[in-house]
Amino acid sequence: MASSASGFAALALGVSAFLVGWMARLRAHERWTAVSLALIVGGAVGNLLDRVLYGWVVDFIHLWVRVGGRAWSWPDFNVADSAITVGS
């Protein structure tokens, strides 16, 4: 694993550990906060696994629409990216 990838892995693991610790201290009525944090942790771990296994994050969703003669495109993303975005 390259130096930048190992730095990313350390950061992802550190932030995930912090968020899991935060989730452990939540009260029962804070369900939506727990769901949000779980989505962020799940997305971070998913992207981390891609980096460890493949050396990069696998993006496989590409959205685009054609309006008139012009095509509009969004950046590629994956389910882990979506989980992080929704959780945020």
C-alpha positions as CSV (number, residue, x, y, z in Angstrom):
1,M,0.0,0.0,0.0
2,A,1.4,3.4,-0.9
3,S,2.2,6.1,1.7
4,S,-0.9,8.2,0.8
5,A,-3.1,5.1,0.9
6,S,-1.8,4.1,4.3
7,G,-2.4,7.7,5.5
8,F,-5.9,7.5,4.2
9,A,-6.4,4.1,5.9
10,A,-5.2,5.5,9.3
11,L,-7.5,8.5,9.0
12,A,-10.5,6.4,8.0
13,L,-9.9,4.0,10.9
14,G,-9.3,6.8,13.4
15,V,-12.5,8.7,12.4
16,S,-14.5,5.5,12.3
17,A,-13.3,4.6,15.8
18,F,-14.3,8.0,17.0
19,L,-17.8,7.8,15.5
20,V,-18.3,4.2,16.8
21,G,-17.4,5.6,20.3
22,W,-19.8,8.4,19.8
23,M,-22.6,5.9,18.8
24,A,-21.9,3.8,21.9
25,R,-22.6,6.9,24.1
26,L,-25.9,7.8,22.4
27,R,-29.2,7.4,24.3
28,A,-32.0,5.3,23.1
29,H,-34.0,8.2,21.8
30,E,-31.2,9.4,19.5
31,R,-31.9,6.8,16.9
32,W,-31.6,9.1,13.9
33,T,-28.2,10.2,15.1
34,A,-27.1,6.6,15.4
35,V,-28.4,5.8,11.9
36,S,-26.6,8.8,10.5
37,L,-23.3,7.9,12.1
38,A,-23.7,4.2,11.1
39,L,-24.1,5.3,7.4
40,I,-21.0,7.4,7.6
41,V,-18.9,4.7,9.3
42,G,-20.2,2.0,6.8
43,G,-19.3,4.2,3.8
44,A,-15.9,5.0,5.2
45,V,-15.2,1.3,5.8
46,G,-16.5,0.4,2.4
47,N,-14.2,2.9,0.7
48,L,-11.3,1.8,2.9
49,L,-11.8,-1.9,1.9
50,D,-11.8,-0.9,-1.8
51,R,-8.5,1.0,-1.3
52,V,-6.9,-1.9,0.6
53,L,-8.2,-4.7,-1.7
54,Y,-7.8,-2.9,-5.1
55,G,-5.6,0.1,-4.5
56,W,-8.4,2.6,-5.4
57,V,-12.1,3.2,-4.7
58,V,-14.3,1.4,-7.3
59,D,-16.9,3.9,-8.6
60,F,-19.6,2.2,-10.6
61,I,-22.6,4.5,-10.6
62,H,-22.7,7.1,-13.4
63,L,-25.7,9.3,-13.9
64,W,-26.4,11.4,-16.9
65,V,-29.3,12.9,-18.8
66,R,-29.6,14.2,-22.3
67,V,-31.6,17.4,-22.7
68,G,-32.1,18.6,-26.2
69,G,-28.7,18.1,-27.9
70,R,-26.7,18.4,-24.7
71,A,-25.7,15.7,-22.2
72,W,-25.4,16.5,-18.5
73,S,-23.3,14.2,-16.4
74,W,-22.6,13.8,-12.7
75,P,-19.3,12.5,-11.2
76,D,-19.1,8.8,-10.8
77,F,-19.8,7.4,-7.3
78,N,-20.6,4.2,-5.4
79,V,-22.9,3.0,-2.6
80,A,-20.3,3.9,0.1
81,D,-20.2,7.5,-1.2
82,S,-24.0,7.6,-1.1
83,A,-24.0,6.3,2.5
84,I,-21.6,9.0,3.6
85,T,-23.6,11.7,1.8
86,V,-26.9,10.6,3.2
87,G,-25.4,10.1,6.7
88,S,-24.0,13.6,6.7
